[in-house]
Amino acid sequence: MSDTATTSASGLLDGKTCIVMGVQNRWSIAWQIAEAMANAGANVAITYVDDRAKKNAEQLAATVPGMRTFVCDVTQDESIANLATTLKAEYGSIDTLVHSIAFAPADELKNRFLETSRDGFRLAHDISVYSLIAVARELVPIMSEHGSIMTMTYLGATRAFPKYNVMGVAKAALEATVRYLALDLGEQGIRVNAISAGPVRTASARGIPGFSDMANMAAERAPLGKVFTPEHVAGTAVFLASDASQGLTGDVIFVDGGYHATGM
């Protein structure tokens, strides 16, 4: 993060414990969020999916004092339940859950949307959408009062982008899930929101056909210009994790330089 962003957020999350799911590498949005939350004073833990991803997660965590890593495969209910048990034993309670997990088979992003396979549709929704419900169900019991849950979405949830295909449909379902979880959890003081980032150039984004065209068009038309960096998203995530956001739930917050609000 930039020195300015780090300084402005310093101490904002003092005393909070934040769990960040979906860190793939040091360029990923999830990792930028984890770093930003740690810089804001939080005790941060990140999860990894399997033994193959463990080494990378541990190397990243080692760069931040006190950061821990835990295994969790969101396609397995037992793995999620084990994560909750482990987190309770380690921290007692948690304050923030960051869900930055999405997946669709590569072939589903190459063909016409009309050719979406049943298995591809099911897998995309299982990992990208249902995982938020499954993880929230297990972690909410150990979440403190005024806890915060957030997930990552994209404008493709409400607009059709070439080749975004089933991921756009999954993101639409994810945003609906945010609203229903917000309704369920509001009485417990837990807020649930989504961050809709602009086309950030991450390793995962490069797997989307035509992503460069999407990014270039957004940069040309966004009122604030090219502000599609993980740091901008991370700053918003820190705000959502902080007590300053206690009046927000069920929202989709756009961090795309205003591109979503424009016509041409």
Residue pairs with C-beta under 8 A, 6 or more apart in sequence:
1 32
1 35
1 36
1 39
1 231
1 234
2 231
5 36
5 231
5 234
5 235
6 36
6 39
9 36
9 39
9 40
9 235
9 238
10 39
10 40
10 41
11 40
11 41
12 40
12 41
12 238
12 239
12 242
12 244
13 37
13 40
13 41
13 42
13 96
13 238
13 241
13 242
14 40
14 41
14 42
15 41
16 37
16 41
16 42
16 43
16 95
16 96
16 241
17 42
17 43
17 44
17 45
17 91
17 93
17 94
17 95
17 96
18 34
18 37
18 42
18 43
18 44
18 45
18 94
18 95
18 96
18 97
18 98
18 241
19 44
19 45
19 46
19 47
19 87
19 94
19 96
19 97
19 98
19 139
20 30
20 31
20 33
20 34
20 37
20 44
20 45
20 46
20 47
20 98
20 100
21 30
21 46
21 47
21 72
21 74
21 97
21 98
21 99
21 100
21 101
21 135
22 28
22 30
22 47
22 98
22 99
22 100
22 101
22 102
22 152
23 30
23 31
23 34
23 46
23 47
23 48
23 57
23 60
23 100
24 30
24 31
24 53
24 56
24 202
24 203
24 204
25 31
25 56
25 60
25 203
26 60
27 202
27 203
27 230
28 100
28 202
28 203
28 204
28 230
29 100
29 152
29 197
29 200
29 202
29 230
29 233
29 234
30 46
30 98
30 100
30 152
31 46
31 60
31 230
32 230
32 231
32 233
32 234
33 98
33 100
33 230
33 233
33 234
33 237
33 238
34 44
34 46
34 60
34 64
34 67
34 98
35 64
35 234
36 231
36 234
36 235
36 237
36 238
37 44
37 96
37 98
37 234
37 237
37 238
37 241
38 44
38 64
38 66
38 67
40 238
40 241
40 242
42 95
42 96
42 241
43 66
43 91
44 64
44 66
44 67
44 68
45 67
45 68
45 69
45 70
45 87
45 90
45 91
46 57
46 60
46 61
46 67
46 68
46 69
46 70
47 57
47 69
47 70
47 71
47 72
47 83
48 54
48 56
48 57
48 69
48 70
48 71
48 72
49 71
49 72
49 73
49 74
50 71
50 73
54 69
54 71
57 69
58 69
61 67
61 68
61 69
68 90
70 83
70 86
70 87
71 79
71 83
72 79
72 80
72 82
72 83
72 135
73 79
74 80
74 101
74 127
74 131
74 134
74 135
75 126
75 127
75 131
77 134
80 134
80 135
80 138
81 138
83 135
83 138
83 139
84 138
84 139
84 141
84 142
87 94
87 139
87 142
88 142
91 142
92 142
93 142
93 143
93 144
94 139
94 142
94 143
94 144
94 147
95 143
95 144
95 146
95 147
95 148
95 241
96 147
96 148
96 149
96 150
96 240
96 241
97 135
97 136
97 139
97 143
97 147
97 148
97 149
97 150
98 150
98 151
98 237
98 241
99 131
99 132
99 135
99 149
99 150
99 151
99 152
100 151
100 152
101 127
101 128
101 131
101 132
102 127
102 128
102 152
102 167
102 170
102 171
102 204
103 123
103 124
103 127
103 128
104 120
104 123
104 124
104 128
104 165
104 166
104 167
104 170
105 117
105 119
105 120
105 123
105 124
106 207
107 117
107 120
108 116
108 117
108 120
108 121
108 124
108 165
108 166
108 167
109 163
109 164
109 165
109 166
109 167
109 207
109 208
109 209
110 163
110 209
111 165
113 165
113 166
116 165
116 166
120 166
121 166
121 169
124 166
124 167
124 169
124 170
125 169
125 170
125 173
128 167
128 170
128 171
128 173
128 174
129 170
129 173
129 174
129 177
132 149
132 151
132 174
132 177
132 178
132 181
133 177
133 181
136 149
136 181
136 185
136 192
140 147
140 185
140 188
140 190
143 149
143 188
143 190
145 188
145 189
146 189
146 190
146 191
146 243
146 246
147 188
147 189
147 190
147 191
148 190
148 191
148 193
148 240
148 241
148 245
149 181
149 185
149 190
149 191
149 192
149 193
150 192
150 193
150 194
150 195
150 237
150 240
150 241
151 174
151 178
151 193
151 194
151 195
152 194
152 195
152 197
152 233
153 171
153 174
153 175
153 178
153 194
153 195
153 196
153 197
153 252
154 164
154 167
154 168
154 171
154 196
154 197
154 199
155 161
155 196
155 198
155 254
155 256
155 259
155 260
156 164
156 167
156 168
156 171
157 168
157 171
157 172
157 174
157 175
157 196
157 252
158 172
158 175
159 168
160 168
161 168
161 210
161 214
162 209
162 210
163 208
163 209
163 210
164 208
167 208
174 194
175 194
175 252
178 192
178 193
178 194
178 250
178 251
178 252
179 250
181 192
182 191
182 192
182 193
182 249
182 250
183 250
185 191
185 192
186 249
191 240
191 245
191 246
191 248
191 249
192 249
192 250
193 240
193 245
193 248
193 249
193 250
193 251
193 252
193 253
194 251
194 252
194 253
195 233
195 236
195 237
195 240
195 252
195 253
195 255
196 252
196 253
196 254
196 255
196 256
196 260
197 228
197 232
197 233
197 255
197 256
198 215
198 218
198 222
198 227
198 228
198 255
198 256
198 257
198 259
199 205
199 211
199 214
199 215
199 218
199 228
199 256
200 228
200 229
200 230
200 233
201 211
201 215
201 228
202 230
205 211
205 215
208 214
215 228
218 228
218 256
218 257
218 259
219 225
219 226
219 228
219 257
221 259
221 262
221 264
222 256
222 257
222 258
222 259
222 262
223 257
223 258
223 259
223 261
223 262
224 257
224 258
225 257
226 257
227 256
227 257
228 256
228 257
232 255
233 255
236 253
236 255
239 245
240 248
240 253
254 260
254 261
